[in-house]
Amino acid sequence: MAKKMKIKAKEKDGVVTVKAMFTSLMADTEQALKNKVEVEYIAHVIGKVNDKVVYEATTSGFMSENPLMKFSFTGAKKGDTLEFTLTDNHGKTQTGSKKIK
């Protein structure tokens, strides 16, 4: 599971630009066997502001280690809180949040 989240969210002219990096091994079955580690990857990512989903992605071990996700959306303002919920391939969840600047 992701051990750490780095989230940056800035609003300018009504558009919020987000950069989020999640620390995770992102090892699929092949890579886990090769490196002799457990299969571990982020399976689902949901980003919400004011209980409204602004980003959603289903992933697998194909992504690189410590994935960086960038996206933009409208409908939020400075001071609102952006919250990410990550679910790994074992069903464990983790949340992290950041106020929009």
C-alpha positions in Angstrom: 0.0 0.0 0.0 1.1 3.5 -0.6 3.1 4.7 2.4 3.1 8.3 1.6 1.1 10.8 -0.5 2.3 14.1 -1.9 -0.5 16.2 -3.1 -0.4 19.7 -4.7 -3.6 21.5 -5.7 -3.8 25.0 -7.0 -6.8 27.0 -8.2 -6.4 29.7 -10.9 -9.2 31.3 -12.9 -11.7 28.6 -11.7 -9.5 25.6 -12.8 -7.9 23.5 -10.1 -4.6 21.8 -11.3 -3.6 18.7 -9.3 -0.3 16.8 -9.0 -0.4 13.7 -6.8 2.4 11.2 -6.1 1.7 8.0 -4.3 4.6 6.0 -2.9 4.0 2.4 -3.8 6.1 -0.5 -5.2 3.5 -1.2 -8.0 4.8 -4.7 -8.5 2.7 -7.0 -10.7 3.1 -10.8 -10.6 6.0 -11.0 -13.1 8.0 -8.2 -11.4 7.3 -9.6 -7.9 8.6 -13.0 -8.9 11.7 -11.5 -10.5 12.5 -9.2 -7.5 11.3 -11.8 -4.8 8.8 -9.4 -3.3 5.0 -9.6 -2.7 2.6 -8.6 -5.4 1.6 -5.0 -4.5 0.0 -2.2 -6.5 -2.6 0.5 -6.2 -5.8 -0.9 -7.8 -8.2 2.0 -7.5 -7.8 5.8 -6.9 -10.7 8.2 -6.2 -10.3 12.0 -5.8 -13.1 13.9 -4.2 -13.9 17.6 -3.3 -17.0 18.4 -1.3 -18.2 14.7 -1.7 -18.1 15.1 -5.6 -15.8 12.7 -7.5 -13.3 14.8 -9.6 -10.9 12.0 -10.4 -11.2 8.2 -10.6 -8.9 5.6 -12.0 -8.5 1.8 -11.9 -4.9 0.7 -12.3 -2.8 -2.4 -12.1 0.8 -3.3 -11.7 1.6 -1.9 -15.2 2.2 1.5 -13.7 5.7 2.6 -12.6 6.8 2.6 -9.0 5.6 5.7 -7.1 3.1 6.8 -9.7 2.5 10.5 -10.4 -0.9 11.6 -11.5 -1.7 15.0 -13.0 -5.2 16.3 -13.8 -7.3 19.5 -13.8 -11.0 20.1 -12.9 -13.5 22.9 -12.3 -16.1 23.4 -9.6 -13.9 24.0 -6.5 -12.4 27.0 -4.9 -9.4 27.9 -2.7 -9.8 26.5 0.8 -11.8 23.4 -0.3 -10.2 20.0 0.6 -9.2 17.5 -2.0 -9.3 14.0 -0.6 -7.8 10.9 -2.2 -8.8 7.3 -1.3 -6.5 4.5 -2.5 -7.4 0.8 -2.6 -4.6 -1.7 -3.1 -4.8 -5.2 -4.7 -5.4 -6.7 -1.2 -8.4 -4.5 -0.5 -6.7 -2.2 2.0 -7.6 1.5 1.8 -5.7 4.7 2.6 -6.8 8.3 2.5 -5.0 11.6 2.2 -6.1 15.1 1.8 -4.8 18.6 1.0 -6.4 22.1 1.0 -6.6 23.7 -2.4 -4.4 26.8 -2.6 
